[in-house]
Amino acid sequence: MKNLILSLADRVLQGGSITCQEAEQLIDVSDDDTMLLLAMADRIRQKFTGDAVDCCAIINGRSGRCPENCKFCAQSAHYNTGVEEYSLLAEDEIVDAAKKAKAAGAVRFSIVTSGRGQSKADDFDKTLIRIREEVGIEICASLGILTEAQAFELKKIGVTRYHSNIETAPSHFPDICSTHTYEDKMFTIRNAQKAGLRVCSGGIFGLNETAKQRVEMAFELKRLGIDSVPLNLLTPIPGTPFADNKTLTPLEILRAYAVFRFILPKALIRTAGGREVNLRDLQALALNGGLNGIMIGGYLTTGGRSTDADKQMIKDLGRKVTVPVL
């Protein structure tokens, strides 16, 4: 297995690619071989993306009462989770959050709203323009299912990226949601790409998927041409169907992260929601095992750790934070 890891890493470093079958072998390496896998993934990261760590932040712009039934989500109206519910936040509150995110080291700020999609009542134009002009931070949006016209409007007012997770492997998607389809995800991603928005799309580990389905998800993102990949880790929420899901071990997570780097050598791959709970003291190994981005601050319905701790981690690894380019 050591020889396989080294030979596949060399192939990727020389500009080649690995097959799905080879990736499935890598994701199943033993704990004893995991550190070698991480080291080789990090060699790939160093060659193709450098030492910079991309930090982004989000705000839960509208919370709860979502009509979709995603089994992992605290904000679904189908489950009784006790999550805080509120309508769209005030413009000043969102702009202030963007300022705090920039001060904490984020180069990108995303407004995320619960719900199926954006309605005419959700007038973000003024808010987004204010963030662009007053804060000077790259703007991302995550507003659910997106039409082509809406995508072009977002591009027009200065949004550079649109976030729409595929959540999991296509073969596993019907097991996590029934109120919208995988094709709805494709509809949104295609519309964002048509408008010239860079698409940020990843998923969640810990949704009862197999290791092979994690590999399947990575190859699907490659097929879609996604170059920004957030990898979340399930934090089981009481009241949801996945409340009793068994959490993955830190080494199992790190192997999946490393294999994503083998498959997507040039992508921005970040560890996001759930890293504090699931990786615990091994968080630094995510950045030292192939990843080049993190989400800082809090998440949608769960908190994160202090941004000072994350900045210290990046410094201790001898890495640097990405400098924003607007």
C-alpha positions in Angstrom: 0.0 0.0 0.0 2.9 2.4 0.7 4.1 1.9 -2.8 0.7 2.5 -4.2 0.3 5.8 -2.3 3.7 7.0 -3.5 3.2 5.9 -7.1 -0.2 7.6 -7.4 1.0 10.7 -5.7 3.9 10.9 -8.2 1.5 10.5 -11.1 -0.6 13.4 -9.9 2.5 15.5 -9.2 3.5 14.9 -12.8 0.2 16.3 -14.0 -1.7 13.0 -14.3 -4.9 11.8 -12.6 -6.1 8.8 -10.6 -9.0 6.5 -11.4 -12.1 6.0 -9.3 -10.9 2.5 -8.4 -7.5 3.8 -7.3 -9.1 6.5 -5.2 -11.2 3.8 -3.5 -8.0 2.0 -2.6 -6.5 5.1 -1.2 -9.6 6.0 1.0 -9.4 2.5 2.5 -5.8 2.6 3.6 -5.1 1.5 7.2 -4.5 3.9 10.1 -0.8 3.0 9.9 -0.6 4.2 6.3 -2.8 7.3 6.8 0.1 9.7 7.7 1.9 8.8 4.5 -1.3 9.4 2.5 -1.7 12.8 4.2 1.9 13.7 3.5 1.6 12.9 -0.2 -1.7 14.8 -0.4 0.1 17.8 1.1 2.9 17.5 -1.5 0.2 17.8 -4.1 -1.3 20.8 -2.4 2.1 22.5 -2.1 2.8 22.0 -5.8 -0.5 23.1 -7.2 -1.9 25.6 -4.7 1.0 26.9 -2.6 1.1 27.7 1.1 -1.7 30.2 1.4 -4.8 29.3 3.4 -8.1 30.7 2.2 -10.3 31.8 5.0 -14.0 32.5 4.4 -17.0 33.3 6.7 -20.7 33.1 6.5 -23.8 34.5 8.1 -27.2 32.8 8.5 -29.2 35.6 6.9 -32.6 33.9 7.3 -33.1 31.0 9.8 -35.5 28.1 10.1 -38.9 27.3 8.6 -37.3 25.7 5.6 -39.9 23.6 3.5 -37.2 21.1 2.4 -36.7 17.9 4.4 -32.9 17.4 4.3 -32.3 14.8 7.0 -29.3 16.5 8.4 -30.7 20.0 8.7 -31.7 21.8 11.9 -33.6 24.4 9.9 -36.1 22.1 8.2 -39.7 22.8 9.1 -40.2 19.0 9.0 -38.4 18.5 12.3 -38.6 19.8 15.8 -35.1 20.9 16.6 -35.6 24.1 18.6 -33.5 26.1 16.2 -33.8 29.9 16.3 -36.1 31.1 13.6 -36.1 34.6 12.1 -36.8 36.4 8.9 -34.2 38.1 6.8 -31.7 40.0 9.0 -31.5 43.8 8.8 -29.2 45.3 6.2 -27.0 47.0 8.7 -26.6 43.7 10.7 -25.4 41.8 7.6 -23.0 44.6 6.6 -21.6 44.8 10.1 -21.0 41.0 10.1 -19.1 41.3 6.8 -16.8 43.9 8.4 -16.1 41.7 11.4 -15.4 38.8 9.0 -12.8 40.8 7.1 -11.2 42.0 10.4 -10.9 38.3 11.4 -9.0 37.4 8.3 -11.7 36.3 5.9 -11.2 37.0 2.2 -14.8 36.0 1.3 -18.2 36.6 3.0 -21.3 34.6 2.2 -24.9 35.3 2.9 -26.8 32.1 3.4 -30.6 31.9 3.7 -32.9 29.0 4.6 -35.6 28.0 2.2 -36.0 26.5 -1.3 -34.9 29.6 -3.2 -34.9 33.3 -3.5 -38.2 35.2 -3.6 -39.0 38.7 -4.9 -39.3 39.8 -1.3 -35.6 39.0 -0.7 -34.1 42.1 -2.1 -30.4 41.7 -1.5 -29.2 44.2 -4.1 -28.6 47.2 -1.8 -27.1 45.0 1.0 -24.6 43.3 -1.4 -23.6 46.6 -3.0 -23.0 48.1 0.4 -20.8 45.1 1.3 -18.8 45.5 -1.9 -18.3 49.3 -1.5 -18.0 49.7 2.3 -16.2 46.5 3.3 -14.2 45.5 0.3 -14.5 41.7 0.7 -15.3 39.1 -1.9 -19.0 38.3 -1.9 -20.6 34.9 -2.1 -24.3 34.0 -1.8 -26.1 30.8 -0.9 -29.8 31.3 -1.6 -31.1 27.9 -2.6 -32.3 27.0 -6.1 -31.4 29.7 -8.6 -32.8 30.7 -11.9 -30.6 31.9 -14.8 -32.1 35.4 -14.5 -31.3 35.5 -10.8 -27.8 34.3 -11.4 -27.1 37.1 -13.9 -28.6 39.7 -11.5 -26.2 38.5 -8.7 -23.3 38.7 -11.1 -24.3 42.2 -12.1 -24.3 43.6 -8.6 -20.9 42.2 -7.7 -21.3 38.6 -6.4 -18.4 36.6 -7.5 -19.3 33.1 -6.2 -22.5 31.1 -5.7 -22.6 28.3 -3.1 -24.7 25.2 -3.7 -23.6 22.0 -2.1 -24.3 18.7 -3.9 -24.3 17.4 -0.3 -23.2 13.8 -1.1 -22.7 11.4 -3.9 -25.5 11.3 -6.6 -26.2 7.7 -5.7 -26.9 8.6 -2.1 -28.8 11.9 -2.6 -32.3 10.3 -2.6 -31.5 8.9 0.9 -31.0 12.4 2.4 -33.8 14.5 0.8 -37.0 14.0 -1.1 -38.5 17.5 -1.4 -36.0 18.5 -4.1 -33.9 16.4 -6.5 -30.3 16.1 -7.5 -31.3 17.6 -10.8 -32.4 20.7 -8.9 -28.9 21.0 -7.7 -27.6 20.6 -11.3 -30.1 23.3 -12.5 -28.7 25.8 -10.0 -25.0 25.0 -10.6 -25.5 25.3 -14.4 -27.3 28.6 -14.1 -24.6 30.1 -11.8 -21.9 28.9 -14.2 -23.8 30.4 -17.2 -23.8 33.8 -15.5 -20.0 33.6 -14.9 -20.2 33.0 -11.2 -17.6 30.7 -9.7 -19.5 27.8 -8.0 -18.6 26.7 -4.5 -19.9 23.2 -4.0 -19.1 20.3 -1.7 -21.0 18.3 0.9 -21.1 16.7 4.2 -19.4 13.6 5.5 -21.3 11.4 8.0 -24.7 11.1 6.2 -24.5 7.3 6.3 -22.6 7.3 3.0 -20.0 4.7 2.3 -16.3 5.5 1.7 -16.9 4.7 -2.0 -19.6 7.3 -2.1 -17.2 9.9 -0.8 -15.0 9.1 -3.7 -18.0 9.3 -6.0 -18.8 12.8 -4.7 -15.3 13.9 -5.4 -15.4 12.7 -9.0 -18.8 14.3 -9.5 -17.4 17.7 -8.4 -14.5 17.1 -10.9 -17.0 16.4 -13.6 -18.9 19.6 -12.9 -15.7 21.6 -13.0 -16.0 22.8 -9.4 -12.8 24.5 -8.1 -14.0 25.5 -4.6 -15.0 22.7 -2.4 -16.2 23.0 1.2 -16.2 19.7 3.2 -18.5 19.7 6.2 -18.7 17.1 8.9 -22.1 16.1 10.3 -22.8 17.4 13.8 -25.9 15.3 14.7 -28.8 17.6 15.6 -31.5 16.3 18.0 -34.8 16.1 16.3 -33.5 15.4 12.9 -33.5 11.9 11.3 -29.7 11.8 11.6 -29.6 12.7 15.3 -28.2 9.3 16.2 -25.7 9.0 13.3 -22.3 7.6 14.4 -19.7 10.2 13.9 -16.6 9.4 11.8 -13.2 9.0 13.3 -10.7 11.8 12.8 -8.4 9.5 10.7 -11.3 8.4 8.5 -12.2 12.1 7.8 -8.6 13.0 7.1 -8.3 10.1 4.6 -11.3 11.4 2.7 -9.8 14.9 2.7 -6.5 13.6 1.3 -8.2 11.6 -1.4 -10.2 14.7 -2.5 -6.8 16.4 -3.0 -5.6 13.5 -5.1 -8.7 13.8 -7.3 -8.9 17.6 -7.4 -5.2 18.7 -7.2 -5.8 22.4 -8.1 -9.0 23.1 -6.2 -9.6 25.2 -3.2 -10.7 22.6 -0.7 -11.7 23.8 2.8 -12.6 22.1 6.0 -15.8 23.7 7.2 -18.7 23.0 9.5 -18.3 20.4 12.2 -14.4 20.3 12.1 -14.1 21.4 15.8 -16.4 18.6 17.0 -15.3 15.8 14.7 -11.5 16.4 14.2 -10.9 17.9 17.7 -7.2 18.0 18.3 -6.4 16.9 14.8 -7.7 19.9 13.0 -4.3 21.1 12.0 -3.7 17.8 10.1 -6.5 18.8 7.7 -4.3 21.7 6.5 -1.2 19.6 6.8 -2.9 16.8 4.8 -3.9 18.4 1.6 -6.4 21.2 2.3 -5.9 24.9 1.6 -8.9 26.5 3.2 -11.0 26.8 6.3 -14.3 28.4 7.2 -13.8 30.6 10.2 -16.2 31.9 12.9 -19.6 30.3 13.4 -21.7 28.2 11.0 -25.4 28.3 10.3 -26.8 26.9 13.6 -23.6 25.8 15.4 -20.7 27.8 16.7 -17.1 27.6 15.7 -13.9 28.2 17.6 -12.2 31.6 18.0 -10.7 33.1 14.9 -7.5 33.8 17.0 -7.1 30.1 17.5 -7.4 29.4 13.8 -4.9 32.1 12.9 -2.5 30.7 15.4 -2.9 27.3 13.9 -2.1 28.6 10.5 0.9 30.4 11.8 2.2 27.4 13.7 2.0 25.3 10.4 4.2 27.9 8.7 1.4 28.9 6.4 0.0 32.3 5.5 -3.5 33.6 5.1 -4.6 34.4 1.6 -4.5 38.1 0.7 -7.8 39.3 -0.8 -7.8 40.3 -4.5 -10.9 42.3 -5.5 
